[in-house]
Amino acid sequence: MTPPDESEIETMLAAMLAPPERPGDRVFTARVDRAIDVQAALVRAERRFWRSFAFEALAIGALLAALWLLSSSSLLAPLAGSAQWGLAPPLLLILALWFVGTQRLRQT
């Protein structure tokens, strides 16, 4: 018995390792394409959410600093009361409600 030569081994290996002959699965590729599109849209939405969240958090921080400075001024001392934060709690509540409302609207 003669050993097979190199070209026969290559042909036999190519036949054994070749993928099976069949048509492409279009439903699967469409599903994968949709999943990739959905993932990309989710990443864009998350990025947009965090950008707006950071901007609004900075805006609220600036407004809180302004409220603190205004409540400590002598011009508004009669409105602030003895604690110097008498004016701040209602305004903080309005700011917090505005912030929560805008974030809730973005999620829908």
Backbone as a ProteinNet text record, in pm:
[ID]
protein_1_A
[PRIMARY]
MTPPDESEIETMLAAMLAPPERPGDRVFTARVDRAIDVQAALVRAERRFWRSFAFEALAIGALLAALWLLSSSSLLAPLAGSAQWGLAPPLLLILALWFVGTQRLRQT
[TERTIARY]
83.4	0	88.9	59.6	141.7	77.7	159.7	104	52.1	-53.3	-105.9	-6.4	-4.9	87.1	24.9	101.3	62.5	-62.2	-79.2	-196.3	-324.6	-318.4	-436.8	-475	-375	-401.8	-465.4	-412.6	-468.3	-612.7	-642.1	-778.4	-871.2	-825.8	-907.1	-933.7	-832	-849.9	-942.6	-928.9	-1015.7	-1160.5	-1184.9	-1321.1	-1377.9	-1294.8	-1342.9	-1368.5	-1288.5	-1299	-1385.8	-1433	-1514.2	-1651.1	-1705.2	-1838.9	-1941.6	-2051.6	-2151.6	-2213.7	-2249	-2311.9	-2459.1	-2497.7	-2638.4	-2659.2	-2781.4	-2808.5	-2793.2	-2769.1	-2754	-2885.2	-2874.7	-2991.8	-3025.2	-3116	-3148.8	-3223	-3304.3	-3377.6	-3279.3	-3180.9	-3080.9	-3000.5	-2955.7	-2877.1	-2960.1	-3089.5	-3176.5	-3193.5	-3207.4	-3221.5	-3094.5	-2978.9	-2852.1	-2836.4	-2872.3	-2864.5	-2955.8	-3077.3	-3169.5	-3113.5	-3055	-2997.1	-2881.9	-2801.7	-2691.6	-2745.7	-2850.4	-2911.2	-2972.6	-3039.6	-3100.5	-2993.4	-2886.2	-2775.8	-2714	-2696	-2639.5	-2734.9	-2865.2	-2963.2	-2964.5	-2950.7	-2946.7	-2823.8	-2710.2	-2588.1	-2604.1	-2663.8	-2685.3	-2781.6	-2888.3	-2985.8	-2923.5	-2843.4	-2777.2	-2679.8	-2605.4	-2511.6	-2586.4	-2697.1	-2778	-2835.2	-2882.1	-2938	-2833.8	-2714.1	-2612.5	-2561.9	-2556.9	-2514.5	-2615.5	-2743.5	-2845.6	-2852.1	-2832.2	-2832.5	-2720.1	-2601.4	-2488.1	-2512	-2565.8	-2592.4	-2695	-2803.2	-2906.8	-2859.1	-2777	-2722.4	-2630.9	-2552.3	-2468.8	-2554	-2661.2	-2749.8	-2814.1	-2856.2	-2917	-2812.8	-2691.1	-2584.3	-2559.4	-2559.6	-2540.3	-2656.9	-2778.6	-2894	-2889.7	-2845	-2831.4	-2727.1	-2617.4	-2515.6	-2570.8	-2646.6	-2707.5	-2808.3	-2887.6	-2982.1	-2908.9	-2800.2	-2724.3	-2667.7	-2613.8	-2559.1	-2669.1	-2784.6	-2894.3	-2951.3	-2961.3	-3019.2	-2926.4	-2798.8	-2706.5	-2688.9	-2754.4	-2740.5	-2831	-2791.5	-2869.3	-2997	-3002.4	-3121.5	-3240.1	-3212.8	-3319.7	-3332.8	-3265.6	-3269.7	-3411.4	-3498.3	-3635.2	-3712.5	-3685.7	-3754.5	-3696.9	-3568	-3501.1	-3535.4	-3563.8	-3596.2	-3470.4	-3488.5	-3375.8	-3272.2	-3313.2	-3220.5	-3144.4	-3177.2	-3119.2	-3141.5	-3222	-3259	-3411.8	-3481.8	-3627.8	-3683.4	-3613.5	-3657.3	-3615.8	-3512.2	-3455.6	-3539.8	-3599.6	-3670.9	-3781.6	-3868.4	-3968.8	-3907.3	-3803.1	-3737.4	-3662.8	-3602.9	-3538.4	-3639.1	-3756.3	-3861.2	-3904.6	-3919.5	-3956.2	-3847.4	-3721.1	-3610.5	-3606.1	-3625.3	-3621.6	-3736	-3855.4	-3969.2	-3945.7	-3888.7	-3858.3	-3757.5	-3653.4	-3549.3	-3605.8	-3682.5	-3741.1	-3837.9	-3915.2	-4011.9	-3945.5	-3837.8	-3771.9	-3703.5	-3647.2	-3583.2	-3687.2	-3802.3	-3907.2	-3963.2	-3976.4	-4026.2	-3928.1	-3798.8	-3699	-3699.6	-3737.6	-3734.8	-3849.7	-3956.8	-4070.9	-4056.7
-116.5	0	124.2	212.7	332.8	445.8	519.8	633	739.9	809.9	915.2	1029.9	1086.8	1199.5	1326.6	1430.9	1555.1	1618.8	1616.7	1678.8	1605	1472.4	1397.1	1430.2	1446.2	1483.3	1621.9	1714.9	1850.8	1848.3	1770.8	1761.7	1700	1593.5	1527.3	1620.7	1693	1787.6	1902.1	1952.1	2060.3	2014.1	1891.3	1838.6	1817.6	1772	1746.9	1875.9	1978.3	2102.6	2208.9	2183.6	2282.7	2296.3	2417.3	2433.6	2365	2322.3	2253.1	2346.5	2291.4	2368.7	2387.6	2511.8	2541.9	2690.7	2729.5	2872.3	2949.1	3078.6	3163	3177	3198.7	3214.9	3363.8	3407.5	3550.8	3599.3	3515.6	3556.1	3583.6	3496.3	3514.4	3642.4	3664.8	3786.2	3912	3906.1	4022.2	4047	3939.4	3952.6	4011.1	3966.7	4018.8	4166.1	4201.6	4342.1	4430.2	4383.1	4459.6	4473.6	4367.1	4374.7	4474.7	4479.1	4576	4717.8	4740	4872.8	4915.5	4822.3	4854.1	4886.6	4811.9	4838.1	4975.3	5011	5142.8	5254.1	5234.8	5335.4	5349.3	5238.8	5243.5	5318.7	5296.2	5367	5516.8	5554	5696.7	5758.5	5686.9	5738.8	5753.6	5656.6	5667.6	5784	5801	5912.3	6047	6056.9	6178.9	6204	6096.8	6110.5	6161	6100	6140.4	6281.4	6319.6	6456.3	6557.1	6530.6	6623.2	6619.1	6500.6	6488.3	6572.3	6563.4	6640.1	6790.2	6830	6972.3	7024.2	6950.3	6996.5	6990.3	6892.6	6887.9	7008	7045.9	7164.6	7290.6	7297	7413.3	7422.5	7309.8	7311.3	7348.5	7299.4	7338.7	7488.6	7545.2	7690.4	7766.5	7715.8	7781.4	7769.4	7656.2	7641.7	7738.2	7753.2	7848.6	7991.4	8022.1	8155.7	8175.4	8072.8	8083.8	8103.6	8032.2	8045.8	8187.4	8238.2	8375.1	8477.8	8458	8552.9	8545.7	8426.7	8414.5	8469.3	8478.2	8533.9	8685.1	8744.5	8889.9	8963.6	9082.7	9161.3	9216	9223.7	9274.9	9180.5	9049.6	8950.5	8894	8952.3	8901.8	8896.2	8995.6	8984.3	8865.3	8829.3	8715.6	8582.9	8582.2	8457.6	8411.5	8500.9	8461.2	8441.4	8376.2	8363.2	8261.9	8158.7	8054.3	8088.3	8195.5	8239	8138.5	8039.1	7945.2	7937	8034.3	8032.7	8041.4	8108.6	8123.3	8004.5	7936.3	7831.4	7703.8	7649.4	7521.6	7520.3	7621.7	7615.7	7623.2	7703.8	7712.3	7583.2	7520.5	7392	7285	7288.7	7192.9	7213.4	7336.1	7364.1	7315.1	7341	7293.5	7140.8	7076.2	6929.9	6872.1	6927.9	6879.6	6902.1	7015.6	7042.5	6941.4	6915.1	6821.5	6680.8	6634.6	6500.3	6491.7	6595.9	6596	6591.9	6666.8	6665.2	6530.9	6469.6	6338.7	6231.1	6239.4	6140.4	6151.9	6274.2	6293.6	6240	6249	6198.8	6047.4	5980.9	5834.5	5774.3	5848.2	5793.9	5815
0	0	0	-89.6	-102.1	-21.6	43	118	21.8	59.9	-28.1	-40	-157.5	-173.8	-114.5	-115.3	-46.4	-107	-236.9	-300.4	-263.2	-250	-208.8	-64.5	21.4	161.1	166.7	89	85.3	37.4	-67	-120.4	-16.7	49.9	150	269.2	315.2	425	385.6	264.3	217.7	212.9	170.2	164.4	304.3	397.1	532.9	609.9	587.1	663.5	596.4	478.1	406.8	474.1	478.6	535.6	446.5	504.1	424.2	320.7	210	102.7	136.7	159.7	186	161.6	139	117.5	248.6	237.7	355.7	432.2	560.5	646.5	655.1	570	562.9	686.4	745	865.6	979.8	993.5	1099.3	1077.1	954.5	928.6	948	912.1	935.1	1085.1	1161.4	1306.2	1368.3	1322.2	1373.9	1335.7	1213.1	1171.1	1255.9	1283.5	1369.2	1510	1562.9	1697.5	1702.8	1598.9	1593.6	1586.7	1506.9	1497.3	1630	1697.8	1827.2	1929.4	1929.6	2023.1	1997.3	1871.8	1838.9	1881.4	1861	1903	2054.4	2125.8	2271.5	2321	2259	2298.3	2274.7	2159.5	2131.5	2232.9	2267.7	2363.7	2502.4	2543.6	2673.5	2676.9	2570.1	2564.1	2570.7	2497.5	2499.5	2638.9	2706.2	2840.4	2938	2938.8	3035.1	3008.2	2880.2	2848.6	2902.9	2881.1	2931.1	3083.4	3141.7	3287	3347.7	3290.9	3342.5	3327	3212.1	3190.2	3289.4	3310.8	3403.1	3547.9	3582.2	3717.4	3742.4	3642	3654.7	3668.2	3590.5	3598.5	3736.6	3791.2	3924.4	4029.3	4014.5	4106.8	4102.7	3983	3970.3	4034	4014.8	4076.5	4228.4	4279.9	4424.8	4480.1	4409.9	4453.7	4451.3	4347.6	4341.1	4453.7	4484.6	4596	4728.4	4746.3	4870.2	4882.7	4771.2	4774.9	4798.2	4733	4752	4893.3	4948.7	5082.3	5189.3	5159.1	5257.9	5241.5	5142.4	5124.5	5222.1	5256.9	5353.5	5290.7	5160.6	5092.5	5108.9	5107.4	5119.7	5260.5	5357.1	5494.2	5550.9	5523.9	5578.1	5519.2	5395.2	5334.9	5381.4	5408.5	5443.2	5583.6	5672.3	5809.2	5890.3	6004.6	6097.3	6050.5	5976.7	5936.1	5808.8	5744	5616.4	5504.2	5525.6	5420.2	5410.6	5465.5	5462.7	5322	5232.9	5094.7	5008.2	5049.3	4965.2	4953.6	5060.3	5045.5	4940.6	4933.2	4825.8	4686.2	4672.7	4541.8	4508.8	4608.1	4585.9	4546.5	4608.3	4572.2	4427.4	4386.3	4247	4152.7	4185.9	4102.8	4096.3	4209.4	4211.1	4129	4141.2	4062.3	3913.1	3879.4	3738.7	3685.4	3763.2	3721.2	3704.3	3801.5	3793.3	3676.2	3655.6	3544.8	3409.1	3392.4	3261.8	3236.3	3339.9	3321	3293.9	3359.8	3336.3	3194.9	3144.5	3008.5	2905.8	2933	2839	2829.2	2938.6	2938.8	2859.1	2838.5	2762.9	2616.5
[MASK]
++++++++++++++++++++++++++++++++++++++++++++++++++++++++++++++++++++++++++++++++++++++++++++++++++++++++++++

